[in-house]
Amino acid sequence: MQSINAIYDGSHFKPIEAIPVEGKYEVVITFTKPIETKDSKRQKILKHFGTWNNEDVKTINKIIEERAKFSIDREEM
């Protein structure tokens, strides 16, 4: 049995790593956790801290953007 990580975009699976087998295989697909988007991360943070002012919200949004860009195209991700 071999296993790999992949991302499901709602209609297709995209392997994150090389597929270690060739030919036809029976597979088991396990959905482990949803991938958070920038918007869902923002909403989660802002839901808990509704008293922040606009400057605080801008700072949070900037941090989220920087963290999202940090992991793009990184091999270990």
N, C-alpha and C positions, 0 to 999 in steps of 0.2 A: 504494500500500500504506500502510495506517495501522496503528499499533500503540498499545495501551494497557496499563496495568498492572491486574491483577486478583488476587483471592485465591480459591483453590479450597479449599472447606471439607470436601472429601471426597465431595461430591455435587453442589454448585452452584458457579458462578463468580460472584463479586461484583466488579464493576468498581470500581477505586479512583478513577478519573477519568471524565470525561464521554466517552461514545462518540461519535466524530467523524463517524459515517456513519449513514445511514438506509436502511431496506429490508433485503433479504436479501443476505448476503455469505458467500462461502466464507471460512473462517478457518483459521489454523494456530495451534494451542495449544502453547506451549512451557513446560514446567515448569522453572523456573530454579533454585530452591532451596527446601527446606522452611522453614516458618516455625517458629521456636523458641518454645516455650511457657515460662512461668515455671518449671515443673517441670523441663523439659529443660535450661534454663540452670542451675538449681540443681544438678542431677545432674552436669552437665559440670564445674562449678566444684568441687563437693565431691569428685568422683572424683580430682581431682589434688591435693587438699589434705586427705586423710583424717585428718591429725593435728591439725586445728583443734579447739578446745574449743567448748562450747555457746554461749558468748558470741560467739565469732567467727562461728559459723554464724548466729546471730540477726542480727548486723551485716550479713552477706552477704545474707540474706533481705530485710532492710529496704532495702538498696541496690537489689536486683532489683525489689522492689515499687515503689519510687520511680521507677525508670527505666521500668517498664511503664506507670505512670500518666502519665508525662511525655509519651509519644507518642500517647496516646488523643485522638482528635478533632483532631489537628493537621493542618492542610491540607497541609503539605509532606510528610507521611508517606504 
